Amino acid sequence: MAYQPTLSKFGVPLVAGSSGNGMLAPKFKHRFRVSLQNFGPIGSALDITRQVMKVGRPTFDTGEASATSYNNIMYFAGRGEWSTITLSIRDDVNNSAARLVGAQLQKQMNHFDQTSPLAGINYKFFMQIETLDGGIDGVLENWYLEGCFLKNVGYDEFDYGDATGYLDINMTVRFDNATQDQTIMPASQPPTAAGVLIG
């Protein structure tokens, strides 16, 4: 009897009376990249990109309104709102990332002179979150966050009892809008068997 592969039968049957239709490969949490533009001083924010430890993905909440009638209540969608996300970075010994965070805070409000910018365009930055495929140039998904500013910045605490931990900086980012771009995997790395996970 010839060998018959079985992995394409894994997963939930999509039609009654059939076996599984194959499992799609998941996106992994540790394969991502964060890029910032117009963050801190004019120039590159690559020192933030290489120090990122964790970042949230956008969450959207649709507000609701209601209209009352004789014996019932009808609901309809109201204004939507994007929730804040958290960006966590390592605090490096060169203070490269910390200097950028400090410069961004100063753009939002000069704490020495107690002055603030004229408009949001003077301090808001752009944030891109990419879901990577594990290769060199494979991007599976893009999130573009516009109109960003730092709502909260928390500098990690010191601890004599922790001999292996390192300091980090946790930032809460508020943004105006987010758009999602689901890109196609590069032709050099085509999915196998129509996206079936085969090993």
Secondary structure, 3 states (H helix, E strand, C coil): CCCCCCHHHCCCECCCCCCECCCECCCCCCCEEEEEECCCCCCCCHHHHCCEEEECCCCEEEEEEEEECCCCEEEEEEEEEECCEEEEEECCCCCHHHHHHHHHHHHHCECCCCECCCCHHHCCEEEEEEEECCCCCCEEEEEEEEEEEEEEEEECCCCCCCCCCCCEEEEEEECCEEEEECCCCCCCCCCCCCCECCC
